[in-house]
Each structure stands twice: as structure tokens, then as C-alpha cells.
Amino acid sequence: MPAAPADALRRSLESGRIHSAYLLAGPGPEPRDAALSFARGLVCQGTPPGPCGDCPACQRSTEREEPLALDGAGRRGPLYRHVGDHPDLFWLERGSGDTRVRIGQVRALQAALRLRSHEGGRRAVVLADAEWLNQEAQNALLRLLEEPPPDTTLVLVATTASGLLATVRSRCQRLAFAPPTSDASDDDPEARALRARIDGAADLAIPELLDWAEEYRGVRAEAAAAVEELLASGSAWLHARARTSALAGTGEAAVALDAFATLARCRKALAQRNANPQMVAERALLALRGAGQ
């Protein structure tokens, strides 16, 4: 049985066999948490590599309670930030209110990586919203992946890898995280309500689905974020449905997997093609309705 992704990363640290790029894909917070821990472990001075939490590097890479908010345009905040106060650990994600990682952020990162390591050791970049890179930004990132700076590791994090160019995926060591066995949002009333609505989508008439999709109108950044939540919850619901069907041998798993693929395409359209959130929601809800019937 293959090692769990977090275990595989830990073994890479212990063995010193570090790839120039990794792609951690999966739902929930676990891929991000694993990427952060791995990046901190790359600069850890403890034995074995940690992060141990005690060495000077680990002290410097300890995250603030409220990390700096990024701004994809660089007007109200930085284009990227460091992990904690460590100058050789970089964190890149969508800016506050942005619906994508902008090419200017990738170019700023490229410029920073042309400089030498501050500490004289390894450097690491966590790109936490990799699926929200449009094609232009992915092509800029591809240059880094093709010719990575010495002793520099890029860690891409995505809910799903399907939105990334094949050339980007092929240059990364890929690690897939399974959906959490228990939903961490169980205590979130809004998340429970959304799952309940998805569960009842099969009983809705088409006009009712279109009314639901109209809820995703308005300011694009806010609407896109809400659709992203719908896609994440819908994907988790479909995964559970496909698993249950496969175990029961009912033959409905294929329908759920087809709908899952549709939601992946919806996510790609939302992230890379600047698609209208309401139209993306309509397509996703129709797929969820079909899977539930």
C-alpha cells in the first residue's frame, strides 16, 4: 500500500531525497497543512528534520496568528509573503478579494528567487491556490518548474489537479490526499445547511435549481467564493455517494463519478476562464441533481 502523503513527505525529509517540485492535491485543509509543515521541515536545523519547533529556523518559520493578507495587484498588500519571518520560505495564494492568482504575483516570486538564499541553505515556495492560476500564470510558473533555482523546492497545493496544465503536473511529484473521513465542517451550521440542500437537489424542479443558482449573483469575488464552497461540498457529497454505491454494487457510482468530473470542469472554468459564477453554479447544480436521481 502506498504511503500516506504526509508520511511520504516526512520520509523525503529524513532521507534527504527532495524533489524540485511537489503537487499536493485533495480537499480540505490537510494538503495546505502538509505543505506548510514540509516547507518548514526543509529549513529545519534539527535532527531528524522536523519541523522540530525548537531550532532557530523553526522559530523564524512559526506562522503569525493572522498572516499578512496578500493583494494580487500589490496595492494594499504584498504580492507574496514569507512563512513566519523566515526569508527563505515563500507563501503565494490569491489576494484578498481576488478570484485567481495573478501573473504579477508569479513574476514577483520569480524575481525574488533569482536572489541568493538568505540563510545559505534550502528555500521553499508554497503556492497554496495552484488551481486558481490562469493559463498565462501557469506558463510563467512553468519556467520555474523547468529551470528551478538551486536548492529550491516548489510545493503546489490544489483541491484538484485537473485545472492545471499537463506540463505543470508532469514536472511535479504528485501526492493525492483522500477526502477526510469525517467532515471538519460538521459544527458549521452553514456547511450543514448546504450539504442538506445538495442532498435534496434531486427532488427540485429545474426552475427551482435556476432560482438557487441566482443566489450566486453579485460582486464576482464574493460570488466565486460562494460557488467554490458549493463545488467543494458537492464534490465531497459525490465522493461519498460513489463510495457507498460501489460498496453496495448498485451501479450508481459511474453516474456520481461523471458528475464529479463535471464539477471539476466547473472549477476549472471558474478559475481559469473567468466564467460567470451563476452560470457555473447552474451547471454544477444540474449535475448534482442528475447524480441524486
N, C-alpha and C positions, 0 to 999 in steps of 0.2 A: 504494500500500500504506500503511495507517495506520502512524503512528509507533509504535515500541515504547513501552510505558507509561512507562518510566524516561526515555526521550527526550522524551516529551510533557511530563512534569513539569519537566524541565530547561528546555525551551523556554518554559514558563509563567513560570519564574523569570526567564529572560533578557528576556522581553517585558514582564514586569510585569502580565500579564493573569492574575490569580489569582482562582479561584472561591472561594466561601464554603465549599464542601464538596466532598470527593472521596470516591469509594469505590474502593478498590484490592482487587480480588478475584482469588484464584488460590492454588494450593497452594505449599507450601514456604516458605522464608524470604524470598524475593525481595520480595513485597509489603510485608512489615514493614520490610525494609531500605530499600526505596524511600521508604516513608512517613517513616521517621526522617530520611533524607537530605533529603527535600523540606522537612520541618518545620524542620530546621536551616538549610536554604537560605533560608527565608522571613525569618529574622532575621539572616542573614549580612550583614556590612558590606563585604564585598569587592566587587571589580569584575572580571568579571561575578559575579553572585551565585553562591554555591557550593553547599554549604559549602566555603569556601576552606581552613578549618582553621587559619588564622593570625590572623584578626581577633579582637578581644575577645569578640564574640558566639559565634564558633565555639569559642573556648577554653572558654567557660562551658557550651556545649551538648555538650561531649565527654562521652560516657557513661562511667560508672564501670565497672570490670571486673565488679562484682557490684551491679547496680542494686537499690534498695530493693524488697523484696518487699511487695506490697500485701495488704491484708486487706479483703475486701468488707464486713465488719462494723465495721471501724475499731477493733478491739480490740488486735490485736497488730502493727498496721502501718497506714500511711496508706491512705486510700481511693483516692488517685491520687498520682502523683509528678511531679516535674519532670524534663525531659530534661537530664541532667548537673546543673548548678547554675543553669540559665537560668530566671529566674522567669516568663518569658512562653511557655515551652514545656511543655505538659502531656502526660502519658502515662497512659492508662487501660487496664486489662486485668483479667482475672479475678484475684481474690485467690488467694493460696496455698491450695490445697486446695478452692477453690470450683469449682463446675461451671457458673457463669454470672456475668455482670457484673450486679451488683445495682443496683436503682434508687437506693439511697442513694448509690452512687458517682456516678451521673449527676447527682443533685441537688447533691452536694458540688461537682462541676465547674461546674454552673450558677451556684452561689453565688460561686465563685472568679472566673468570667468576668464577673460584674456589676461587679467592681472594675476600675479603670483599669489599662492596661498599665504595668508597672514601668519599662520602658525607653522608653516613649513611641512605640513602633513597632508592628510586626505581632505577633500572637500566633498560636499554632497548637496544636491538640489532636490527638494520635494516639490513636484508640480501636482498640487492636490486636486485640480479640476481639469484633468487632461482631456476628458471627453468634451469639454466646453471650449476647446481650441478650434477655430475655424481652419479651413484648408490652408490659407495663407500663413497663419501662425504655426500650423503643423509643419509646413515646408521649412519655415525658419528653424523650428526645433530640430528638424531632420538633419540640418547641417551640424548641429551639436552632437547628435547621435552618431553621425558618420565619422566625425573627427573630434571625439571628446578630448577636452584638455587633460593633461597628465594627472593621475591620481584623483580624478573627479568622477563621481557616480551620480547619475540622474535616476530619480525614483518617481515614476509616473503613477498617479492614483486615479482610477476611474470606476464609476459604478458598473459600467460595461465597456469592454474594449471594442465593441462593434463600431463605435463612432470614430475610431482612429484609423488613419491611413494604414494600409497593409505594410508599407515601407517603414512606418514608425513602429508598428507591432513587431516586425521581423527583427528589429535591432535591439529588442529588449528581452531580457529573461522574464518570462511571464509566470505569474503566480496568481491562481484563481482562489478567491475566498468564497466559501459557501454562504448562503443566506443564514442568518442567525436562527438557531433552533427555537429560541423564544424571542418574541418581538420586544425590543427595548422600549418601544413606544406604548406598551400596554397601559402605562399610567398616564398617558397623554389623552385627554378626552377628545381633542380634535382628531388625533390619529385613529382612535377607536371609531369615531363617527364616520370618518372617511372610509375605513375598511367595511363598516356596516353598509354604507351606500354602495360600495363596489359589489358587495355580496348580493345586493338586491338589484343590481343593474339588469339582470336577465329578465326581470319582471316589468321593466319600464318600456313604454312605447317609444318609438323614435322621436316624436315631438318632445317627450319628457327628457330624453337624452340631450336633445339640442338645447332645451332650456337649461339643463345642467351645464353644458359647455359654455353658455353665455355668461356664467359666473366668472369665466376666465378672461373677461374683457378688462380694459383699463390700461394703466401705465405698464409698458411691456415688461420691465424688470420685475415688478410685483406679480404680474400675471404669469410670466415664465416660471418664476419660483414656485407659484402655486401648482402649475402644470407639472413641474418637476416632482413635487410631492405626490401628485396623482399617479405619475408614471412609476415612481418608486413603490408606492403602496400597491398599485395594480400588478407590477412585476412580482412582488412578493406573494400576492394572492394567487397569481397564476402558477408560480413555482410550487406552492403548497398544493394547489389543485392537481397539477400534473403528477406530483409525487404520490398523492393519495390515489389517483386514478391508476397509476402504474402498479401500485401495490395491490389494488383491488382487481386489476386486469379488466377494467371496464372499457378500455379503448378510447377514453376521452383525453388521454394525455397528449395525443397528437394535436388535438384542437387547441388545448391550452398552450402548447409549445408554439403553434402558429401565431396565436395571439401575442405570446411573449415576444416573438420576432417582430410583430407589428409595433409593439411598444418600443422596442429597441430602435426601429426606424423613426418612430415619432421623436424619440430623444435626440437622435442624430439630426433630424430636420430642425428641431428647436434650437440646438446648439450651434450647428454649422451653417444652416441656410437662413437663419433669422426668420423662421416661419412664424406665422400668426399663432399666438398661444391658443386662441379659441378654436381655430381650425385643427390644431394638433390635438386638443382635448376631444373634439368631436370624433376624430379618427380613433383615438385611444378608447374612448367610451364605447364606440360601436364594436371594437374588438373584444372588449371585456364583456359586453352584452352577449356577443356570439359565443364566447367561451363558457358562459354560465348557463346557456340553454341546453 
